[in-house]
């Protein structure tokens, strides 16, 4: 089972109605995709917007294995011209670096970021098809969560912030293993959060697994997801596994915000309790809430 592919499929299927909007907010707000499209030589139109215009000019956009849209964005974000993209690639890279803030600076700029995965995540938000993008979307989510965690923790008074795993492409077997372990904990945190209001039932399980199956996840992945959805809450276990790792704890908290609406007292209480047990102070959680577009109150 490829945990990055499973995480990517879950992200593409959407765990809550607001998941996509919060991911876009995390990337800088609703205008970011229009900005990317404009930089790549497409303009917004009345039908489908900039994202639709961009995809209409990309043969086979969003296909499995990274897809034309993911490859095009990845090439552009690296500063090249891939998939026939128009000029302005440098500006696109500058835009992404600006969105990632201090996290981008900490890893030495665009050239050291997990750009390919971030390109696939952005491509999926632009409507890049139903097929799973070979785990790249999951990797892009972890990279984005890493950037959000780094920016929220920096200067918050917590322990010295380290560059989270996933912001850089792993270079060793040990780094690959750590990234897989962290990705699984992030996925489990998302699933744990959707159980917080006690309303998950077989119909909801069938809905989520059905969407994931449409995307093309393998049998092992579907089985694992069903087991996680049917199992009891595991808050204390997740907290214990993240203990002493502020960056991972913050990523798990952000992932939880992406997974649920936070519109019931039970969900709000769960998130407050989860953050406290993870050791995240109010300054960090408030910053994270603003970054994902969660309204206070």
N, C-alpha and C positions, 0 to 999 in steps of 0.2 A: 504494500500500500504506500502510495506517495502522499505524504501529509501535506505538502505544498499544493499538490493538485486538488486534494480534498478541500483544503482551506479556500483555494481559488474558486472551486465550484460552489461552495457555500456562499462566498461573497457575491458571485454572479447571480445566484438564485435569490439572494436577498432574504435576510432574517426578519426585517421589519420594513414597513412602508417608507420609513425615513432613512434607511441605511444608505441608499444611493446619494441622497441629498447631503447627508453628513460626511460621506466620503468626499464629495465635491467641495463642501465647506472646508474640509481638512486641507484640500489642495489650493485654497485661497478664495473660495466662493464661486457663485454661479457663473461668473464671467470668465473663469479660467479656461474652459473648453472653447469658448468663442475666441479667446485670445490666442490659444494654440492653433485653432483653425485658421485664423486670420494670418498668423505668422507663416503658415504653411501654404499661403496663397489661395485660401478659400474665404469667402465672405458669408455672413449669415444671410439666410433667406427666410421668407415667410413660412415656408413649409419645411419642417425638420430642423431649421436653424443651422448654425455653423457645423455642428456635429454631423447632421445629415448631409450637408454639402460635401464635407470632407470624405465621408464614407462613400458617397456616390461616385467619387473619382478614384476609388481604390479598388481594383479588381480583386474579388475574393476577400474583401475586408473582413477581419475577425475570424479567419479559418483556424482550425486546430493547429497546435504546434507553434504558437506565437503569432501566426496570422499576419497578413499584409499590413493591417493597421498597426499592430504591435511592432512589427519590424520597421515600418516607416517612422513611427514616433521614436523608436529607440535610436534609429540612425540620426534623426534630426536632433534629438536630445544630446547625442554625443558630439554634435557639431558637424555632422555630415549630411548628405542628401540621399536618403534611402527610399525606395519604392516610388521614385518619381516626385518626391516632395519638392515644392518650390523653395526658393531661397529663404533667408531669415532664420536658418537653423541656429546660429549663434544666439539670436534673441530668444529662441525657445529654451535653449540651455540656460540662459541668464534668468528667464522667467522661473524655471523650475528651481534653480539655485536660490532665487529670492523667496520662493514659497517655502523651501525647506529651512530657510533662515540659518541660524547658527549651526545646525546639524550639517549642512552642506559645507560650511567653512571648516568644521572640525575634521572632516575627512579629506580636505584638500581640494574641494571643488567638484564640478561635474564628472571629471574624468575618473574619479575614484568611487562614485556612487553606483548603486545597483540599478543603473539606468535602464537596462533591458527590461527588468521586471516592472519598474515604474512606468515604462512605456506601455507595457501590456495592461497594467491596471488602468491607466488613463484611457487606453483603447477600449477596454470593456465598459467604462463609464460613458464612452462616446457611442455606445451601441454596437460594439464589435461582435455580433453574432452570438449564438447559443452555445457553441462548442467550447469546452474547457481549453484554455490557452496553455496547455502543457505544464501547469503548475506556476507559470510566470505571474499570473494574477495574484496567487497566494504569496509569492515572493515579493511582489510589488506592495501588497498590503502590509507585510511585515516591515518592509523598508519605510513605508509611510508612517506606520505606527512608531517605528524607531525614531524618525525625525520629530514626530509630535512629542514623544516621551522626552527626548533630549531637550527640546525647546522649553517644555513645561518645567522640567527639573532644574534647568540651568538658572542659577541665581536665586533658587527658591529657599536656600538655607539648608537643603538636604545634603547628603554626602556628595563629594565631588562626582560630577556626572561623567560617565564613560560613554564612548560611542557605542550604541546598541548593536548587537548582532543583527545582520540583515541589511543595514545601510550600505555595507560593502559586500561585494561578491565574495563568498567564502573561498579561501585559497588552500586550505588543508583539510584532511579528513576530519580532524577534530572540530574545525569551524563548521563543516557541513553537518556533523552530528549535533553540535550545539544549536545550529539554526533549525534543524528538524525538531529537536526537543522543544525549543521555544515556540515554534510554530504550532506544535500540538497543544501546548499549554494555552496559547492564545485562542485556538479553536475551542478548547474545553471551557475557557472563560466565557466565550460568547454563548455557548450552549447553556452553561450554568445560569447566565443572566436571563435567558428567555424562560427559564423555569421559575424565576423569582416571584411572579404573580400567581403561580400555581395553576395557570390556565392551559398549559400545554396538554393536549390530549391526542388520541390516535389520529384524528382528522388533521391536526396540525403536523404531526409526524409524517403522515402520508403526503401532505402538501409539500413539505420541505424535501423529503426524499424523492418525490416525484419530479420536482424541479431539477434537483441535482442529477437525477437519472437522465432527464432531457439533455443536460449539458454533456453527458457522456462519461460520468464517473464509473470506475470499474466496480465489480461485485464486492471486493474487499472493502472498498471505500464506502459503499452504500451500507454494508453490514455494520461497519464501525460507527457510521453516523447514526444509524437506528439504535445501536446499543447505547451510545452517548445520550441520545434524546430520551430514551426510555429509562435510563438509570436515575438514581436519586441525585439530589444536589450534592456537590462536593466542595463547598466553599472552603472549609478548613484545610482540605488536601491541597487545593490550589494555592492558598496562602502559604502553606508550609513549603511548597515547592518553589515559591518565588522569594522566600525569606532571604534577606541580605542582598537582593538584586533589584535595586530601585528602578533601573531602566526597564527590566522585564515586568516588574509590578505595574509600572505606569503604562506599558504597552497592553497588558491584560485589562487594565481599567479602561483605556481608550477603546479597545475592542468590545468591551461590554457596552459602552455607550453607543457604539455603532450597531449593536445587535438588537436593541430594544427601543421602544418609544419613550420610555421614562414618563408615562402619563398616568400611572397608578401609584397610590401610596406605598404599595408593596415593593414596586420597582425602585422608587426613590429611596426607601428605607434600605433595600438591599445594596444599592450602590454606595450609600453613605457608610454602611457597615463594612462592605468589601474594601473600600478605600482606607478606612481606619485600620482594618486588620492588615492590609498591605503596607501600612506605614506611610501613606501619602497624605501630606498635610493639605489644609484647605486652599492654600495658595496654588498648589499644583493642580488640584481637582478643578478649581475655578478656571484656571488657565486652559486646561484640557477642554472643559465645557465650552469656553469661548471658541477654541480652535475648531471644534466640530459643529459649532452653530447651535448648541443647546441653550435655550433661553433659561435664565435663572428663575428660581421660584418653584 
